[in-house]
Amino acid sequence: MKLARPDVFHPKIVLAGCPQMVEGDGDDADLIAALRQRGLHARWLSWDDPGTETADLVILRAAWDYTERRDEFLAWTKRVKNLLNPPSVVAWNSDKHYLLELTDAGVPTLPSYFFDPGETFRLPEGELEGELVVKPAIGAGSLDTMRFHDATAAMEHAAALHESGRAVLVQPYDERVESGETALVFIGGEQSHAFTKGPILPPQGQLPEFDGSGTYAEEDLTPADPDFEMWDVGYAALKAACVQLKIPTTDLLYARVDLIGGPDNPLLLELEMVEPSLGWRQLDDGVRSERQRNFAVCVESALERPGLGPRSNNPRSNYPSPHRRP
C-alpha cells in the first residue's frame, strides 16, 4: 500500500453532482485523474450530501436540479467552506435577469423580456414578432422552455409559470439557432475550447427529448473552432459579469458563453457560470488532456489563495474561507 507523504497536506475536494446524477453525464469523467496528476484528490458527491460541507473545496459540476430547490441550494453554497464558482457568482448567474445587466453593459445579447408573477404578461408591440420562446427566468436544461408561433398559447404557458410562482423570460426565436449554438468555454478566465450545440426546441406542440434523469434536454454536440470575433463577445460577456460581481475573471474556474450567429453578428444567448457542461468529449484525446490539465492547475491556484495548497501548514485552522470575511 502506497502511503501519502506525511509532510504534504491533501485537501479534500468534491465534485458536486445532483441526486439524479451524482457523477454527471460522463463528460467530466477524466477530471478526477487530471486532478490526481497535480497531487489533488477528489471524489464525486451529490451537492446535498452532508459530506460536501466538510470538504476543503467543492467544485460545482452537475448540480442540475438546483432550479427546483434554489433557496435551499443558495443557502448550501454559503455553508460550503470554499466553492467554485463562488456563491456570489452562483446567486447572480442562476437568475436569467443577469441578461439585462449584460445588455446594459454593451454585450450584444438576444432581446429578453421579463415578467414577474402578478405582472401582466404583455408582449412589446412591434418588438416581438414571429415565433417566441417562453421559459422560466430561473431554469436550466431547457425544462419548461417552449417555442410558440401562437401568442395566445405563449401567454397560456407564461400564465402557468406564473401560477407556479416563477418569473417568465420571453425572447424572439432567432432562426439562426437552427444552425446551432456556439458554446465558448473559458477556464480560469481564459479561452479554452469550443463546441456546437444543435437546436433543442422543437416546433410548438412538441416537447424536447429529455435525458433519462429528467434533468436536461438531450443535445447534439460537435466540435467547433470559432472565429476571433466570437471569442471577443465571449470575453466581453465574462468581463461585464465580473464587473457586476466585483471579482477578477481569474476567480472563475469555468464559464461557458453560448452564442448564436456567425462572426458578422454574434448574439449572446446565455452566460453559464453555475454548472455548465464543458464539452470535454468533443476534444481529441491530446487536446482534452491539455485542457483538463489547465483546469487542474486552476483548481490548484484556487486552493493556494486561501492557503489550502498541498504545501500549506495546518491550513484548515489557519486560513479563512475566501468567501467569508475573517
N, C-alpha and C positions, 0 to 999 in steps of 0.2 A: 504494500500500500504506500503510495506516494504522499508524504505529509506536506502540508503547506508550510512555507517558511515562517517561523515564529516572529521574525523581525519585520514582516510585511503585513500591513493592515489590509484585510479583504472586505471591502464594503459590500453590504447586502443589497443587491439590485433586483428589482422586479420589473418584468414587462407585463403591463396590465391589459388583460382582455376583459371579457364580459361573461356572465354565467352561461350564455348560449354557446359561446366560442371562446373558451379560456385561452387557447393558443392562436386565436385569429383564424384566418383562412389559408394559412400556409405560406403567404407571401413573405412573412418575416422569419421563416423557418431557420435561416442561416445566421440570424443576429446573435443567438447565444454563442455560436462558435466564433463569430467575429469579435465579440466582446472578450471571450476567453483568450484569444490571441493577444490581447492587450493586458492580460492578467486580471480581467474583470469577470466575476462570476455572477450570472443572472439566472433567474427562473421565471416561469410564467405563473401568474395568479389572476383570478378574476378581480377586478378593481374593488369589489365589495367584500373580498376576503379579508378578515382581520389581520392576516399576515402582512398585508401591504403597509399597515401603519407602524410596523416595527422595522420595515426596510429602511436602509440609508438613502436610497434613491428609487423612485418609481418612474417608469417611462410609459406614458400612455401609448398604447398601440392598437388595441381592438376593443375599446370600451363602447361598443356600438349600440348599447341600449340606453346610453346616458340621457337621451332626449326624453325618454319616458319617465325618468327619475331625476330630472335635472337639479331640483333643490337638494335632494339627498346627495347627488353627485358633487355639486359645488361645495357642500359642507365637507364632504370627504376630502376634496382637493386641498382644503385648508388644514386638515388634520395630518395629512401625509408630511413626513419630515422634509423631503425635497422632491419636487415634482417637475418633470419635463413633459410638455412645456409647462411653464409656471402657472399657478392658479389664476393670476390676473389675466393671462392670455386666454385661458380656458373660459372664464366668465364672459369676457368680451366677445370671443370668436364663436361661442356656442349660440349666440342670438344673431340672426342674419341682419338685424338693424345696423350692424357694422358696415354694411354695404353703403349706407347713406354717408357715413363718415369718410369712406374711401372715395366716394364720388365727390364730396365736398373738397377733398384733398387734391383733386385733379386726376385721379386714376380713371382711365376710360372704362366705364362699367355699364353693363346691361341695365337699362332703366328698371327701377324697383319701387313698388308702391306698397306701403304697409297699412293694415287696418287692424286696430286692436279690438278685442271683444267689447261689444257695446257700441262700437263706432259704425256708422252707416257705411256699408260697402258700396262705393260709388266709383265707377271707372272714370278716369280723367278723360273728358270729352276731346276727341281728336288725337289723343296721345297713345291710346291702346286700341289699335285696330287689327283685325285679323285674329289669329289664334293666340290664346293666353295660356300661361302656366300658373296654376294656383297651388301654393304649398304652405305648410306651417312655417312661421318665422323661426321657430326652434325645431329643427328636424335634421335628420341625417339618413343616408342610404336610400333616398327617394321615397321614403314612407309617406303616404298620404299626399304625394305630389302627383298632380294630374294635369293633362293638357286638354284644352277646350276650344272649339270653334263656335260654340253656342254660349253667349254671355249669360243667359238665364241659368244654364247648367253650372257655369263657373260661379255664379252668385250662390247657388244652392250648396256647392261644395264649400265655399267660403263660410256660409252660414253654419254648416255642420262643424267646421273647425272652430268657429266662434262658440258654438254650443258646448264644445268640449273644453272651453276656456283658453283656446290658443289664438295668438295673433296670426294674421294672414299676410303672406307676401304674394303679390301679383306681378308678373313680368310678361313682356311680349314673348311669344315663341319665335325665336330667330331661326329661320330655316337653315342657316349655316351650320347649325348643330348637327344636321344630317350628315355632314362630313366628319363629325366627331369633335370632341373637346380635346384641347391640348393641355395636358397636365404637366406643369413645370415643378420639379422637385428641388427644394433647397435644403441643404444640410449645413447647420452652423451658420446660417445666413448667407451661404454661398451657393452658386449654381452647381447642381449635381448631375441630374439626368432628366429625361422627359419621356412621356408616353402618350398615346392617343386613346381616348375612351370613346367607344362607339355610342351612337344615340341610344338612350334608355327609354324615353317616354313614348309609348305607342299612341295612336290617334284616340280622340275622345271615345269613350265607351269601352276601352280596353285598359287592362292593368299591366304594369311591368311584371316580368317574371322575377320572383324573389328567390334568394338562396334558401336552402332547407332550414336554416336557422331563423328565417323570417326577419333578419336584422338589416338586410340591404338588398337592393335590386341587382340582379346579375348584370355584369358589364363585359363587353368585348374589348379587350385591351391589346394594343400593338405598340411596338417601339416607335419612337419619334425623334427627329433631330431638328428642332425649330430654329428659325432664323433669329438673329440677334434682336430684331425689333420685338419679338415675342418675349424674350428674356428681359428686355428693358421694361416692359409693362410689369413683368413679374417682380423685378427689383423695386419698381415704383410702388407696387402694392405692399410689398414687405416693408419698405421704408415708411410709408404712410401709416401702416398699422403700428409699427414700433414707436413712431412719434406720438400717436394717440396713447399708447401704453406706457410711454416714457421709459423704454428699455432699449438697449442696443440690439441690433439684429442678431448678434452673436449669442444672445440669450436664448434664441430659438434653436432647439436641437433639430427640428424639422419644420417644414412648411410646404404646402402644395398650392400652387396657383393654377386655377382652371380657367382657360380662355377659349373663346370661340373666334372664328375668323382667321385670316392669314396675316402676314406681316404688314399689309397695307392698312388694316383697320381692326386690330385685335381688341376684344372687349372682355373684361373680367366677368366671369360667372360667379366664382366663389374663391375665397381665400381660406384654405383648410389648415388650421393650426391646432386642432384638438386631437384627432385620432385618424388622420387620413391614411388610406392605402398608399404606399410609396412606390409600387410598381417594380419591385426588385426583380421579379420573374421575367420582366421584359428586357433585361440586360443579359448580354453574353456573360459566360462564367467569369472570365477575367475582369471585365468591367465591373460586374456585380461585386466581386471580391474587393476591388479597389474602392468602390463607393461605400461599401459596408465597412471597410477599414476606416474611411473618413468619418463615418457615423460613430464608430467605436472611439476614435480619437476625440471627437466632440463630447462624447459621454465622459471620457477621462478628464477633459478640461472642465466640464461641468462639476465633476466631483472635486477637482482641485480648488474651485472657487470657495466652497465652504470648508475646505480643509479635510476632505474625505478621500483624498487620493491614496494610493497604496503605500506611500512612504510617510503618511501623516502619523503623528504621535498622539495616541489616545483621542482621536478626533470626535468620537461621539459625545464626550463630555466637554471638550474644549472649544468646539466650533458651533456657532448658532446656525439655524437654517437660513439660507439666503432669502427666504420668502417671509421671514418674520423679523421684526426689529429686536435687537439684543436687549 
